[in-house]
């Protein structure tokens, strides 16, 4: 008995000593001098580097990296920005310390445009985000859901191909054409089972300028983001404009959700609640679902997720289509190879089907090479750490804005052979090492880790299908006297500064395919 008591006393003393040592170590550690901030350019009092920022900051930030290294800081007003252009450091952010960097840096317009971050893209990392992400990926954009809407995508793409047939010999705005196709498809998938086709087409036409304007305002520099104390004054009126646009969109979404609720209720009462449901009906069902809150939704969250699909799923895709077409017109030998592949796989007497897409390997390489040179988000979506951390020999403060310079990495001459050359062959035969999954940090146009682009499954299908259909159906030429330029413009997406106009000429041997 005495031996047992002695053992307990010894163990207790050891635990007490260990506890005291742990507390002393924590105290010492807390007083250690933290590593300094990364180097970077100086600035002016109060405004920092803001007066020196040029419009195309992706180019400017790349130039600064050549002077200050792969990680540097700069102050934009009161916002501390850390710019990273090293694959190994980006891996630390997106994979090794992904939970610390899982939140995105929010702006005034993103908060307004996402119903105060109640969506998949901007929601704070945690239980709510995990639920929304799971619903978005597993319910709305699952393989089964996308397969079930394949006929809708086919009908919309073919309808627009026929509309291009009426423009033979006349210049077509490629971005607007791609935007219309993507918008019609997304709207059809969103409420195709709720609203009649004729009304859907009418709404789609009205939606076009609204969605385009929301995307434009969301990417507009706003002084309120750099000086939060001034946000309530909204000096530039950006917040007011975004609020006005979202009020228009909100009225439509409210009516859409209410109509979907009524349609579902009528189907249940009549016993016909079967068949494919559109996205809104899926979300409304989940809203009404009683499963302890694990998969339930609020109406605000539904509207925010629909904004993700409608706005996020159209502007980026149409911009990418425009860049692909620009590169192909600039490289006619590549255009010829793409169309020869389409001729062999599809045949000139047939229309492109989604089943053809996995066989179009060269077109896939063209798409990947375009996104290497022209990523829609040159910095992805800036992150913000939830706590102080160190990266290399530097301190990364909590709540700073982390810019991941994907644009620079994907043009790095130490990584890519002749990086400024448009060479799709570099994506052939790489055994999946260079794909959209975000595993290779030399190539991450859609991001990586927990917050990789949630809409990637739909984007992959739509981009390849739209491009294949336009390139298979038509030859595309510049208008006489027009010169092709590659100048881009920074914004919510990296788009062409000057829109691409191209003239379609039919390639079909069977003219009935245009009817």
N, C-alpha and C positions, 0 to 999 in steps of 0.2 A: 504494500500500500504506500509506504514511504517512498519507494522507488518510483511509483506512478506519479505521486505528487511532485517529486523532484523533477521528473521528466516534463510534467506540465509547466512547472515554473520556468525551467530552462527554455522550453518552446515559447512560452509567453515573453520571456525576456528577449529572445532572439527576434520574435515578431515585432516587439516594441522598438528594438534597435534598428531593425530593417525599415520600419515605418518612419522613425526619426531621420534615418539616412536619406530616405526617399524625399521627405519634406525639405531637408537641407539641400538636396541636389536640385529640386525644383526651384528653390529660392535662388540658388546660385545661377541656375540656368536663366531664370527670369531677369537677372541683372547683367547677364552677359551682353556685350555689345552686339547688336544684330548686324549682319552684313549690310553694306550700303546699297543704295539704289543703283540700277544700271546707269551707264554713262548716257549722254544725250545732248542735244543742242540746247543752248540757252534760250532765253526769251525776255520779254519785257515784264515789268511789274504788273501784277493783277491779271493781265491777258495772256501771259506766257508766250507760247509759240504761235498762238492763234493768228496774229497778223501776217505770219509768213506762210501759212498753209495755202497751197495752190489747189485749183479745182480738181485735178487728177491726183489725189493724194496717194493712190496706189503706186504711182511712178515716183512721186516725191519720197514716200516712205522707203522705197527700195533704194533710192539714191542715198538716203541717210544711213541705211544699213551698211552701205559700202564704206562709210566714214566711221560709224560708231560701233559696228559689229552686229552679230546676229540677234542681239537683244539690247534694246536701248529704251530710254524714256523720253517723254516730252510732256509738257503741261499745255493743255488746251483750256484756257481759262482756269477754272478750279478743278478740272478733271485731269487726273494723272493717267497718262496712257503709256502702256508698255507694248512695244512693237517687237514681234518675234519672227524671224525669217530663217530659222534653222529646223530641219526635220526632226532632229533628236530632241530639241527643246519643245517643239510642238507635240511630239509624242508624250513628253512629260505632262503637258497640259491636258491633252485629249484622252490619254490612256492611263499613265502611271498615277496621276493625281486628278483623275476625271471628276471625282466627287467634290473636290475643292473648287474646281473650275466649271462646275456643271451649270451655273447660272449665267444667263446672257445679260449683257449690259443694256439696260432699258433706256429708251428715250421717251420724250413727251409724246411723240406721234405713235410709237409702238404701243405704249400703254393705252392711248385712246383707241387705236386700231385693233386692239386685241381684248377689249372690254376689261382693261386693267389686268392684263396678263393672265386671263382665264383660258388661254388656248394651249396648244401643244408646244408651239415655238418659244413662247416667252414666259410660260409659267415657271415659278421658282421650283428648283429641284426638290422633290419630296414626294409624299404620298399622293397629293393631287396630281402632280405631273406624271407619276408612274401610271395612275389610273387613266388619265387622258391619253397618254402615249399608247397604252395597251389597247384602248378602244379604237384609237386612230389606226393603228397598224393591224390589229387582229380582226377588227370588225369591218371598218370602212375600206381599208386597202389590203385586205388579205388576198391571197391568190385566188380563192374561191369567189370572192366578191368581184375582183377584177375580171376573172374569167366570165362571170355572169353578165358583165356589162360590155363584153366584146362586140356584140351586135350593135349596140348603141354607138360605140366608137367607129365601127365600120361604116354605119349609115351617115354619121356626121362627116367623116373624112371624105367619103365618096360624094356627098352633097356639095362639099366645098371644092372638090376636084372638078365637078361639073360646072360650078360657078366660075372657076378659072377658065374653063373652056370658052366661056363667053367673053373673056378678056384677051383672047389670042391676038398677038401683035401689038398689045397696048401695055404700057408699064404698070406693074403691080407692086404695091408696097408690101414687101415680104413679111415684115414684122406684124403689120396689121392683119395680113392674111393668116399667119400662124396664130396670132392672138385670137382671131375670130374662131378658128378651128378649135383651139384649146378651150376657149371659153364655152363654146357650144357643147363640147364633150363633157367638161366639168359640170356645167349646169344640168346637162342631161343625166349624169351620174348622181348629181345632188338631189334633183327632184323629178327625174324622168318618169317615175311611176305615180307622181302626185299631180302634175300639171300637164294639160294637153299639149301636144307637139306644137300646134300653131301658136299658142300663147307663149310657150317656152322660147320659140324663135324670136318672137316680138320682144320678150323680156331680155333675151340675149343681146339684141341690137341696142336696147336702151342701156344695158349694163356695160357695154364696151367702154364708153368714155368715162363712166364712173369708176370702174376698176382701174383704168389707166391713170386717172387723176389721183386716186388713193395711193397707188404705187409711187407716183411722182412726189406727192407731198411727204410720204413716209421716208423718202430718201433725201429730203431737203435739209441742208444744214440749219440748225436752230440754236440761236444764242442761249435759249433757256436750258439746253442740255449742258452747256459749259459754265453757266452761272446760275445754279439752281435758285439762288435768292431772287433772281429776276423772272423766274418761271411764271409767277402769278400775273405779271404784267404782259406776258406774251407779246413782246415788243415787235416781232416780225409778223404776228398774226398767224403763225403756222398752226398752233394748237387750235385756234378758232376755226381755221379752214378744215383741219382734219375732223374736228367735231361736227361741222356742218355736213361733210361727206358721209361720215359714219351714221348720222341721223337718217340720211336718205337710205343708206344700206340697211339700217336697223329696222326701218318700217317694213321694208320688203321681207327681211328675215322673220320678223314677227308674224306677218301674214302667212309666210311659207310654213312655219312651224305649226301655226294654228290649223291651217288647211290639212297638213299631214296628220295631225292629231285626229281631225274629223274623219279623214279617209280611212285611217286605221280603225277607228271606232266603228265606222259603218261596215267595214270588212269583217270585224269580229262578230258583230250582230248578225250579219248575213251568213256567217260561216265560210266566207271566201278569203280569209286572211292567209293566202298561200302565194307562192311564186316569188320572184325576185323583188326585193325592196330596194328603193333608192337610199342614198345616204341619210337624208332627213328622216325617213321612216325608221331606219335603223336606230338613229339617235333618239328619236321620240320614244320608241319602244324601250330603250335603255333608261330613258328618263322616268318612265312609268314603272320600271322593273323594281321589285322589292327584294333585294338580296343583302340586306344589312348595310347598304351603302357602298359595297365593294365595287360595283360597276354602275352605280346610278349617276345621273347627270342633272345639272340645273339648266334652265333655259339659257342663262347667260353663257354657260360653258358650251352649249350647243351652238349658239350664234358665233362664239369665238372660234370654234373648230371649223365652222362653215367659212368664216373669213380666211382661215388657213388654206382651205381647199380652193376657194373661188379666187382669192387675190394671189396667194402664194403659188397656186398651181397653174397660173396663166402667164403672168408677166415674165417669170424666169424661163419658162419653156419657149415662149415666142421669141425672146431675145436670143436664146441658144440656136433656134432654127435660123434666125437671121444671120448669126455669125457663121453657122455651117454653110449656108448658101453663099455668103460673102467669100469664104475661103475656097469653096469649090469653083466659083466664077473666077477667082484670082488664080486658081490652079486647074486649068482645063484638063490636064492629063489625069488628075485625080478624079475630076468629074466623070471623065470617060471610063475610068476603072469602076467607079460606083455604078454607072448605068450599064456597063457590061455585066457586072455581077447581077444586077436586077433582071437583065434580059435572060441570063442563064437560069436564075432561080425562079422567077415569076413568069417570064415569057411576055412578049409584046401583045399577045391576044388576051391577057388576063389582067385583072386588077390585083393590087397587093392585098394580101390577107395577113393578119397578125401571125398566123402559123408560119409565114415565110421568114419572119424577123430573125429567129435564131440561126438561120442559114446565111444571113447577110453579114458575114464576118468583116468584110472590108468597110461596109457602111458603119458598122459598130466601131471600127478603128478610126474612121473619120470623125465620128461623134466624140470619141474620147480625146482625139488630138485637138479638136476644136475647144473642148472644155479645159484642156491643158493650157492653151494659149489665151483663152477668153473665159475664165471661170466667172459664173454669174455673180458670185460673192467673192471678190478678191481677198477679203479678210474673213471669209465665212461670216458668222455673226459674232461680233466681239463678246468675249467672256468677261466675267468679273469674279474674282476669288472670294469665297465666303469666309476666309480667315487669312492671316498673315502666313506666308510660306517663303521658302527659299528656292531659288532656281539657279543652279550653278553656284556662283559666288555672290549672288545678289539677292536682296530682299524684294519680294513682290507684295506690296501692301494690300490689305483687305479692301475690297470695293473699287480697286483700280480697274481701268478698262484695258483688256488684253486683246490686241490686234494680232491675228495670226496671218502673216503675209503669204498666203497661198500663191498669189500671183507671182511673187518673186521666186518662190521655191520651184514652181513649175516651169520657170524660165532660167533656172540656175545652170550656167555652163559647166559647173563641176559635176552636175548630175545628168544633164541631158546633152547628147551630142547635137551640135548645131541647133541650139534651143529655139531660135527664132524662125527656123525653117518649118513649114507645114509638112509633116512627114507622118502620115497615118501608119506606115509600115512599122514604126517603133512599137505599136500596140498589137502587132500580130505575133503569134507564137510565143507569148510570154507566160503561158500556163497560169493565167489568172493573177499574176503578180501585180499587174496594173489594171485594176478594175475599180468599181465605184464603192467597194466595201470599206475603204478607209484603212486598210491594213498596211499599205505601203505609204509612208509619210512623205515621200517625194511626189505623190499624186493623190490629193484628197479634195477634188472639186465639190463633193457633197459633204465634206466633214468626216468625222470619225467618232468612235466611242458612243456613249449614251445618247448624245444629242446629234447624232448623224441625221441628215435630212429625213424627216418622217415621211415625206411624200415621194421618196426615191422610187418605190415600186411603180407608182403611176407615171412618174416622169420618164423612167426608162422605156415603158411601153409606148407612151405618147410620142416622145421625141423620135424614136426609131420609126414608128408607123407613119407619122406625118411626113418625115423626111423621105422615107421610101416611096410614099404615094406621090409626092410632088416631083421627085426626081425620076420616077418611073414613068409618070404620065407626060412630063414636059421636058423639053430643053429650055434652058434659061440663058438669056443674053442681056447684056447691058444696053440701054437705049443709046442710039447713035450720039457720039460726042461726049458721053458720060465717062468719067474716070472713077475707078474704084479706089476708095480710101479705107484704111484700117484704123482710123482714129476712134478712140473710145471716149466715153463720158462716165465719170464715176457718179453713182447714186445708189438707190436701194438695190439695183442690179447694175452690172457693168455692161452698158449697152453701147451700140454704135452712136457716135456723135451725129452722123448724118445717116438717115434711114436709107436702106437699100431698096432701090426700085429696079426690077428686072422684068424682061418681056418673056412670056411663055410661048413656046411653039410645041405643037402636039408631037408625041412620039408614037402614039398608037397606030398600028396598022389597021385596026378595026375602029372606024369612026363611031360605031354604036356605043363604045365604052364611054364616050363623053355625053351620052344622052341620059 
